[in-house]
Amino acid sequence: MTLKFAIVGCGRISSKHIEGLKLVDNLSLECVADINPERAEETGKKAGVPFYTDYHEMLKNHQVDVVSILTPSGLHAQHTIDIASTYKTHIVCEKPMALKLEDADKMISVCKEVGVRLFVVKQNRFNLPISQMRKAYEEGRFGDMTMGTVRVRWRRTQEYYDQDSWRGTWELDGGVIANQASHHIDLLLWMLGEPKSVMAMNHTFGSNIEVDDTSFSLVRFKSGAMGIIEATTAIRPDDLEGSVSLFGKKGSVVVGGFSVNQLVAWRFADAKEGEEQHLLDAASETPPNIYGFGHARYLEHVRDAIKNNTAALVAGEEGRRSLELINAIYESVETKKEVFLDKYEQKWSKLGTK
C-alpha cells in the first residue's frame, strides 16, 4: 500500500519534504498547493504533480492519505484543524506546530475527535549521532543527568526575512527561539525530561525585524539537571553550528556540525576499547545544508506509524512540549523573571499576536 501525500505551502522547506517523499518506498506526492500562483506552479512542475492555489479545490480533486502542512507557523493550527476535520486525512505539520498553546491544544483535540494522526516534524531526532546519543541515554549510560546545552549559530540576513512578509513577525513566525532553535529545544527536552523553570534574555542584532534574532536561556529541569539554550541568526558571514551536548555523572556526549550531524565526543565510564573512535567515524554525517538528512527518515517513520498503527515519536502532545517552553522563554523575556512551567499558561508571550 502506498500512502498518498499532498503538500499545502510551497515555501523554503517544501523541497526537503518533496525530496524525502521520493526517497522513501511506498510514499507518493500527489499534488501541491500555495496561495502564491507562481510558487505553486514552480513547485508542482518541478515535482511533476498537479498544483493549486486553493487547497480545498486540490483536496476535492485528489483523494490523499496525508496532508503536509508547510505554511507559515502562525497558520499551522488553522490549516490543520480545517483539513483534518473536513477531509479526515492524517496530518504532518512542520515545526513549530503552532505559536499559541491554545491552538496546539485545539489541533490535538480535533485530530483525536475525527480519528486521524497528527505528526509534528522534528527530523533531527533521526540524525545518526542523535540516535546514538538517545540510545546511550535510554541504556542509562549517562547516569544521573547534570547538564545539557544547545547552540544554534546560524546566518539569516535581511534578504532572508524579506522573502515573505510573514517572516520575522510575532503574528506568524516568532524569532530564533520559535523558528530555528525549536528543533534543538526539542532535543534538549527529549534528553533531559520535564523542565521546571526558565530565565531568558533576547535581543535583535542582525536584521530589521519585529522579533528576536539572538536568545540565551537557563533552564532548570525537574530531575535537577540544568540546561543552556544559546541561539542566534546574527552570525556573519556564514553558518557556524547547530549542536547539542549532554552531560551526566557517568558520561558525556557532544554532537556538533552545522546541523547536529557530527559526533564530536563520546566519553563514558563504561566505554569499551575503540568504541569512541568507531562511533566518531560511523555516526557522523555531512548533509549539504542545515536541514540535514532527517526528513526522509522522519517520513519513513510516519509511514510505518500509520501502516502499523504504532506510536509516533513526535505526535501532537510531544510537539506541544517544546512549544510550551518556547512560550515560557518569551514570557521570561517580557517579565524579566524566572517562569515556572508547572501549570503554565501563555499570558505574556507575544507569539501569535499582532
N, C-alpha and C positions, 0 to 999 in steps of 0.2 A: 504493500500500500504506500502510495506517495502522498505526502502531505502537501497541499497546495497553499501557497502564501500570496498575500497581497501586501503591498507597501503603501502606507499613507505618509507622505512627507519625503521629498526627494532632495533634501539638503546634503550637507557635507558628509554625514555619516552613512547615507544610503548606499554608497558604493561598497562599504565594508559588509553590509548585510547582503547585498546582491552577490558579491564575491563569495561570501560564506555559503549562501544557498547553492551556488554552483558546485562547491567543493564537497558537499555532504550528500551521500546517497539517499534516495527516497524523499528528497525535498525539491520542490519546484516553485519558481516565481511565475505567477500567472498574470499579474498586472500591477501598475503603479499609479499613484495619484498625487498631485500637488496643485495648490491654487495658482501657482505661477505657471502659465501655459508653456513658456519656453523651457523651464526646468523640467516640467512633466514630460514634454516631448523629447528633450535631450536624453533624459534618463530612460524612458521607455524604449526609444530607438536603440540606445546603446545596449540595453539588456535584451532587446528583441521581444518585447512584450507590449500589449496594448497600454495606452496611457490616457489619463483622465484629469480633469481639473475639479471634479466633484466626486468624492469617494462614495457617495450614495449611488450615483449613476454607475460607478465601477462595480460596486458590490451587488447591485441588482443584475448586472450583466454577467458576473463571474461568480460561480459558487466556489468558495475557498474554505480552507480549514482554519487558517491562522492569518491574522492581520498584524503586521508590524507597525507600531505607531512611532514614527520618527520625526514628528512635528516639533515645534518649539516646546520647551519644557512646561511652560505655563498653559499649554493646550493639551497636554497628555491626558489629564483627567477627563476633560470634555469629550475628547475623541474616543477614549477607551470606553467610557460609560455609554456613549451613543452607539458605537459599533457593537459592543458586546450585547447590549440589550436589544438592539434592532435585528442583528444578523446572527446572533448566537455563535460567533466564532471565538476561538481561543485568541488571546492577545499576547504579543511580545512587545513590551514597552521599553523604550530607551530610558537611560538614567537622566536625571532623577525621575522617578515615576510620577512625581508631581512637585509642586512648590509648597502647597499648603497641606498640613496634616489631615485636615478635614476632607480634602479632595482625595488623598490617598485612601482614607477610610471608606469613602464612597466607592472608589474603584474596586477595592477588595470586596465590599459588600455586594455590589451589583454583579460582579463576576460570579460570586458564590450563588446568588439568587437565581441566575439564569443557567448555572451549571457549566461554565466554561473556565478554562485555566488562565491565570494571569502570571506571566513571566516578566521579570524585570532584568534588563540587560546589565550584567556585571561580568563581562568577559574576562577580566584579569584574573578571576578565580581559577581559570583554566590554563593560565600560563604554566609552563613546566616547572620553574623554580618555586612558584607559589604552591603548586600541587605537592611538591616535596616538603615545603615548609608546613603545610597543613597536615600532611601525613605524620611528620615528626611531632606536631602538636597533639594530634589525636592519640598517638602512642605514648604520650606523657614524657617525652624525652627532654623537654624543657624544664621539667619540674615546676615549682611554683613560678608563675609569671611575675616579672618585676617591671618591665617597661616595653613599650612598642612605640616606634616612630614612623611617620611617613613624611616624605619630602617630594613636593611637586615643583620643579624649577623649569618652567616652560616659557616659551615666547609666543605672545599673541599681540600683534601690532594693531594700530588703529584701523588699518585696512581690513583685518580680520573682523573686527566689530562692526565695521561699516558695510560688510557684505549683506547683512539683513538688518532691518530696523528693530527686530526684537532682541538682538544680541546686546548684552550689557545693560539690560533693563531689569528693574525689580519685578515688573509685572509678568514677564515671560521667560526670563533667563536666570537671573541671580549672578553672583560673582564667581570667583575662582573656587570657592568652597562648594557652591551648589553645582557648578558645572564641571570643571576639570578635575577637582580633587574628590568628587563624590565616589569615584571608584576606589581611591586609596583609603578613604574613610571607611568604606565598606570592608576592605581587607583588615583594617585595624580592629573593627568590631568583630569580624569573623574569628580573629585570633584571640582577642582579649575579653570578649564577652560583653556583659551589660555595663554601660557607663553610669557612673554615679553623678558626676557633675563636670562642668566645663567652664573655663575662663578664657576669653579670647580678645584679640585686638585685630582690627583690619585697617587697611589703607589702600589708596589708589595712586600708583606711581607712573604707570606706563602708557595709559590711554585716557582719552576723554570719554568716560562712561559714567553711568549713574552708580554702578556697583563697585565692589572691591576687586582689585586685581592682586592683592597681597594679604595674607592672613596667617596668624600664629595663634595656636590654641593649646592649652594644657588640659588634659582630661584625666579625671580620677575614675577608676573602674571599681565596681563592687568587689572584685577579687582582691583589691588592694594595689593592683598594678597601676602604673602611671602611663599616660600616652602624650605624645607630642605630635601636633599636626602643623606642618610648615608648608605653605602653598603660595605660589606666585605665578603669574603670567607676564611679569615685567622683566624677565631675563632677556638680556641682549648680548650678543646678536643672535644666538641660536639656542634651541632646547638643550638643557643640560642633563636633567634626570627626573625620573619618577621612581621612587624607591620606598621600600618598607623594611624595617629592621625589627626583629623580635628577640627579646632577652628574657631568660629565666634563670633560676638558681643552678640549673644543670646544663644550660646550653644557650647558644647564640646563633642566629642566622641573619644574614644581610642579603637582601635582594635589591640590586640596583639596575643600571641601564637607564634608558630614557623612557621605558615603559614597563617597569618591574619585570624585566626579561632576562637579567643576568644574575646568576648566583655568584655573590662576591665572597661570602664567608659562611662556613658550615662547621661549627665547633660544638662538640658535645662531650660531656664527661664519659659517656659510654661509647664513644666513636670507635669504629673498627679501623684497623690499619688500611690506609688508602681510600677510605670512604669519602673524605672531603675532596680529594683531587678527582676522584671518579665523578662525583656529582657536579663539581665545578665545570667539568667538561660535558657531562651528559645532560644536565638540567638547565643549561643556558641556551638562549636562542637569540637571533638577531633579526627582528622584524624590520620592514622597510620604513616604518613610521611609528608614531606614538600609539597607534591603535592596536599594534601587535597582531598576533595570530589567533586571538581568543574568540573572535566572532564565529568562525566555523565550528570550533569546539563547543561553543555555547549553543549554537543552533542544533548541533548533533545531540546535545543533552536535552534540548526542548523536544526534538523528535522522539527520543527514547522515553521521556517522561509521559508524553501524550500516548504513544503507542502501547506502552506497558502499564499505563496508569500508575506510575510511580511518583514519588515526591519530587518536586522541583528544588534545585539547590537554592535558587533565589525566586521564590514566589512573592506575591504581593506583600505579605507580612514581613518577610525578610528585607524587601526593598524599603519598607517604611522605617526600619530601624535606623538606617543611615540618614534618612530624611529628617527624623526626629532630632538627631544630634546636630545636623546642619542647621536646623532652625534654632536650636539652643545656642549654637555658636553665634548666630546673628543676634539673638536676644542678649547674649552677654556683651556683645559689642555695643548695642544700643543702651543697655542699662549700666554698663561698666561694673558689673557684678558677676560673681560666680553663680551659674544657673544650675539648679539641681534637676535631674531627669526623672525623679520619682513623681509619677502623676503629672508629667509635664504637659502643658497646653500652650499652643502657639499664641502669644499675645503681642510681643514687641518685635518679632521678626518682620522684616519688610518683604520677605519673599511672597510673591503672588499679589502684591499691592501696586496700585498705580502711583 
